[in-house]
């Protein structure tokens, strides 16, 4: 059973999710159906900010990447959950940039 995705879920959150899943299992409930996945409640904007800080922090082009994301993707997806963004949505943004 997947508890969450790194880095969206830190170690402390993973421990808490494990404790919750264990308690559900001990109570006779299926932990995979009683627990909401952490990744489904993560919005695009917070994941993007985390990625820019963590992965692009030392990249010379960080500002250019941030500017492009804010120009092309943020207006469309800023309030959306990551799980709601489909391949088709991504391809639509790529096509609009290419055009």
C-alpha positions, 0 to 999 in steps of 0.5 A: 500500500502506498502511503504517499509520494516523496517529497510531498509527504515528509518522514513525519507525515509518513509515520503518521500515515503508517500509524493510521493505516495500522490502526485501521487494519487492527480495527478490521478496516481496510486501510487502503479504502479508509485513508485518503492519499496525500497526493490527491490533496496536493495542489499544482501550485504548492507542488510546483513551488516545492519542485522549484525550490528543491530541484531547480534551486541551484539551476542557473535557469531557475528564474526562466523556468519559474517565469514560463510556468507562471505564464503558461501553466499557473493561470490554468492549473494554480487551484487544481489538484495534481490528480485532476491534471491529465495528459490531455491537459498537459498536451494542450498547454504544450500545444498552445506554447508551440503555437 
